[in-house]
């Protein structure tokens, strides 16, 4: 593993910005019940192409989520990469947003289902553009999808894990709940529910405190059980393609230690720990939780320095 702590200036110099504005194109790929939908920004081959795989919950192709995220991180990332001559395809999950027709129940899914959809996107983009391979970028939970897809698919250039857990998600969820002092009254009930789901047992959400009823709703418990069964570090260890692990040191959802676990597991990987970067890839100057969370709802804030540059530098590096 090669470890890097990158500032923007450390990698910006070798990159050549594109002089032409790349127009977004709406594209589709076959889904289980109907078409999957996404947005392609493509300056054309031989430019590298990156498929951006979204994080947990109802997160759309721009990186926004009706449960309280409006940072537009994926749109900003795609636009920043396009300025550097790199193509991106960002997508809506099956059953949601533009991909609503792809599945009747967006909750009846597994990580493998999302990986099958990613395979369809890779196939579409390779056929459309003539590229030999596509990079997979998974943000947060999307990192599991990216690694699973890389094991199932041909035509993968490499994998980029951004703010992705290195431990099984049950442990990450426990840590997130414990980190918020406001959860103290419901913490025991939440931890008990996680224990049951980790063991493959559903819980009666009717017995849970109000704030937990949605988090552990009956319709999502099957997905959570599947999610908890995956071992990210083991997946990383068995990758056969280049791997970049990108982690912000102000991330209050995924720890730097998770990134180190992923990078340590994968021989020859690259780890980039970016200073003052949080989970939605925005700059945060302090450890104050409220200030960190404020960036989650502000699409006017640019991505933090170093995010676009680190990813662009990795996919354009000679190999």
C-alpha positions in Angstrom: 0.0 0.0 0.0 1.2 3.5 -0.8 -0.1 6.1 1.7 -0.6 9.7 0.7 -1.9 12.8 2.6 -2.8 15.1 -0.3 -3.4 18.8 -0.6 -4.9 20.1 -3.8 -1.6 21.7 -4.8 0.2 18.4 -4.5 -1.6 16.9 -7.5 -3.1 19.8 -9.4 0.0 20.6 -11.5 0.1 17.6 -13.8 -3.6 17.7 -14.7 -4.7 19.4 -17.9 -8.0 21.2 -17.7 -10.5 20.8 -20.5 -11.2 24.0 -22.5 -14.6 22.9 -23.7 -17.8 22.7 -21.6 -19.1 19.1 -21.6 -22.9 19.0 -22.0 -24.9 16.5 -19.9 -26.7 13.7 -21.7 -29.5 11.7 -20.2 -28.8 7.9 -20.7 -30.5 4.6 -19.8 -29.4 1.1 -19.1 -31.6 -2.0 -18.8 -33.0 -2.6 -15.2 -34.9 -5.6 -13.8 -38.4 -4.2 -14.6 -37.7 -1.1 -16.7 -34.9 1.3 -17.6 -32.3 2.6 -15.2 -31.5 6.3 -15.7 -28.4 8.5 -15.3 -26.5 11.5 -16.5 -23.4 11.2 -18.6 -20.8 13.9 -18.9 -18.4 12.7 -21.6 -15.6 14.6 -23.4 -15.1 11.5 -25.5 -12.7 8.5 -25.6 -9.9 8.0 -24.8 -10.6 10.1 -21.7 -11.1 7.9 -18.6 -14.7 7.3 -17.6 -15.9 6.9 -14.1 -19.2 5.4 -12.9 -20.3 7.1 -9.7 -22.2 4.7 -7.4 -24.3 6.4 -4.7 -24.3 6.0 -1.0 -27.0 4.7 1.3 -30.7 5.3 1.3 -32.7 7.3 -1.3 -29.7 9.1 -2.7 -30.0 10.4 -6.2 -27.6 10.8 -9.0 -26.5 14.3 -7.8 -25.7 13.0 -4.3 -28.9 14.4 -2.7 -31.3 12.7 -0.3 -34.8 13.7 0.8 -33.8 12.7 4.3 -31.7 15.7 4.8 -28.8 15.8 2.2 -28.7 18.5 -0.5 -25.0 19.0 -0.9 -25.0 18.0 -4.6 -21.6 16.3 -4.1 -21.8 13.9 -7.1 -22.9 16.6 -9.5 -20.1 18.9 -8.3 -17.6 16.0 -8.6 -18.8 15.2 -12.1 -18.5 18.8 -13.2 -15.1 19.1 -11.7 -13.8 16.0 -13.4 -15.3 17.1 -16.7 -13.3 20.3 -16.5 -10.3 18.0 -16.4 -11.3 16.0 -19.4 -12.6 13.0 -17.5 -16.0 11.4 -18.2 -18.5 10.6 -15.5 -21.8 8.7 -15.4 -23.9 9.3 -12.3 -27.0 7.3 -11.7 -30.3 6.9 -9.9 -30.8 3.6 -8.0 -33.3 1.1 -9.2 -36.9 2.0 -8.1 -36.0 5.6 -7.3 -36.1 9.0 -9.0 -35.4 8.6 -12.8 -34.9 4.8 -12.3 -38.4 4.5 -10.7 -39.6 2.2 -13.5 -36.7 -0.2 -13.0 -38.2 -1.9 -9.9 -41.6 -1.9 -8.2 -40.1 -1.9 -4.7 -36.9 0.1 -4.2 -36.4 -1.6 -0.8 -36.4 -5.2 -2.1 -32.7 -5.1 -3.0 -29.3 -6.5 -2.0 -25.8 -5.2 -2.7 -25.6 -7.8 -5.4 -28.7 -6.4 -7.1 -27.0 -3.0 -7.1 -23.9 -4.6 -8.5 -25.9 -6.2 -11.3 -27.2 -2.7 -12.2 -23.7 -1.3 -12.2 -22.7 -4.1 -14.6 -25.4 -3.0 -16.9 -24.1 0.6 -16.7 -20.6 -0.5 -17.4 -21.7 -2.5 -20.4 -23.7 0.4 -21.8 -20.9 2.9 -21.4 -18.3 0.6 -23.0 -20.6 -0.1 -26.0 -21.6 3.5 -26.4 -18.1 4.9 -26.2 -15.8 2.1 -27.3 -13.8 2.3 -24.1 -12.1 -0.9 -23.0 -12.8 -0.3 -19.4 -14.6 1.9 -16.9 -13.5 3.1 -13.4 -15.9 2.5 -10.5 -16.3 5.1 -7.8 -18.3 4.1 -4.8 -19.2 6.7 -2.2 -20.0 5.5 1.4 -22.2 2.4 1.0 -21.6 2.6 -2.7 -18.1 1.4 -2.0 -19.5 -2.1 -1.3 -21.3 -2.0 -4.6 -18.2 -0.9 -6.4 -16.1 -3.7 -5.0 -18.8 -6.3 -5.6 -19.2 -5.1 -9.2 -15.4 -5.3 -9.8 -15.5 -9.0 -8.7 -18.4 -9.7 -11.1 -17.6 -7.7 -14.2 -15.1 -7.5 -17.0 -14.0 -4.1 -18.3 -13.2 -2.5 -14.9 -10.2 -0.2 -15.0 -10.0 0.1 -11.2 -12.0 1.1 -8.1 -12.1 4.3 -6.1 -13.6 4.2 -2.6 -14.7 7.5 -1.2 -15.7 7.7 2.4 -16.3 4.0 2.4 -16.5 1.8 5.5 -13.7 -0.7 6.0 -15.6 -2.6 8.7 -18.9 -4.5 8.5 -21.7 -1.9 8.4 -23.2 -3.0 11.7 -20.1 -1.8 13.5 -20.1 1.5 11.7 -23.8 2.1 12.5 -23.2 1.4 16.2 -20.3 3.9 16.2 -22.4 6.6 14.4 -25.3 6.2 16.9 -22.9 6.4 19.9 -21.2 9.5 18.5 -24.4 11.6 18.7 -25.2 12.5 22.3 -28.8 13.2 21.3 -29.2 9.4 20.8 -28.7 8.6 24.5 -32.4 7.9 25.3 -32.8 5.4 22.4 -29.2 4.0 22.2 -29.9 0.7 24.0 -32.9 -0.1 21.8 -30.9 0.8 18.6 -27.9 -1.3 19.6 -30.2 -4.3 20.4 -31.9 -3.9 17.0 -28.5 -3.9 15.2 -27.4 -7.0 17.1 -30.6 -8.8 15.9 -30.2 -7.7 12.3 -26.5 -8.6 12.3 -27.5 -12.1 13.3 -30.0 -12.3 10.5 -33.1 -11.8 12.7 -35.8 -9.3 11.9 -37.0 -7.0 14.7 -40.5 -5.8 15.6 -40.3 -2.2 14.7 -43.5 -1.5 16.6 -41.6 -2.0 19.9 -38.9 0.5 19.0 -38.8 4.2 20.1 -40.3 6.6 17.6 -37.1 7.8 16.0 -36.0 4.2 15.3 -39.2 3.1 13.5 -38.1 4.6 10.2 -34.4 3.5 10.5 -35.4 -0.1 11.1 -38.7 -0.1 9.2 -39.9 -3.6 8.2 -39.5 -2.9 4.5 -35.8 -2.2 4.8 -34.8 -4.9 7.2 -34.1 -7.4 4.5 -31.6 -5.0 2.9 -30.0 -4.2 6.2 -29.5 -7.9 7.0 -27.8 -8.3 3.6 -25.8 -5.1 4.1 -24.5 -6.3 7.5 -23.3 -9.6 6.0 -20.6 -8.0 3.8 -16.9 -7.7 4.8 -15.4 -4.6 3.1 -11.8 -5.3 3.9 -12.0 -8.8 2.6 -13.5 -7.5 -0.7 -10.7 -5.0 -1.0 -8.1 -7.7 -0.3 -9.3 -9.8 -3.3 -9.5 -7.0 -5.9 -7.4 -7.5 -9.0 -7.5 -3.9 -10.2 -5.9 -0.7 -9.0 -7.6 0.8 -5.9 -7.7 4.3 -4.6 -9.1 5.0 -1.1 -10.1 8.6 -0.5 -11.0 9.7 3.1 -11.6 13.1 4.7 -10.3 13.6 8.2 -13.5 15.6 9.2 -15.9 12.8 8.2 -18.3 12.1 11.1 -19.8 9.1 9.5 -16.8 7.0 8.4 -13.5 7.1 10.2 -10.0 7.5 8.8 -9.3 4.1 10.4 -11.9 2.6 8.0 -9.9 3.9 5.1 -6.7 2.5 6.5 -8.3 -0.9 6.9 -9.3 -0.9 3.2 -5.9 0.3 2.0 -4.0 -2.1 4.3 -6.1 -5.0 3.0 -5.4 -4.4 -0.7 -1.9 -4.9 -1.9 -0.6 -2.0 -4.0 -3.5 0.3 -3.1 -3.2 4.1 -2.7 -4.6 5.9 0.3 -5.4 9.6 0.3 -6.4 11.2 3.6 -7.6 14.7 2.8 -7.5 17.4 5.5 -10.6 19.2 6.6 -12.9 17.2 4.3 -16.1 15.7 5.5 -18.5 12.9 4.4 -20.1 14.9 1.7 -16.7 16.1 0.4 -17.0 19.7 1.6 -14.5 21.6 3.6 -15.0 21.9 7.4 -12.6 24.0 9.4 -13.4 22.7 12.9 -14.6 19.7 14.8 -18.0 21.3 15.6 -20.7 18.8 14.6 -23.3 21.5 13.7 -20.9 23.2 11.3 -20.1 19.9 9.7 -23.8 19.0 9.2 -24.5 22.4 7.8 -22.5 21.6 4.7 -24.9 18.6 4.0 -27.6 21.0 3.0 -25.6 23.6 1.0 -25.2 22.9 -2.7 -23.6 26.3 -3.2 -20.4 25.2 -1.3 -17.8 23.8 -3.7 -16.1 20.5 -3.1 -13.2 20.7 -0.7 -9.7 21.3 -2.2 -8.0 18.0 -3.2 -11.1 15.9 -3.8 -11.4 16.3 -7.6 -7.6 16.6 -8.0 -6.9 13.4 -6.2 -9.3 11.3 -8.2 -8.3 12.9 -11.5 -4.7 12.3 -10.8 -5.2 8.6 -10.0 -7.3 7.7 -13.1 -5.0 9.6 -15.5 -1.7 8.3 -14.0 0.4 6.2 -16.4 0.2 2.5 -15.7 
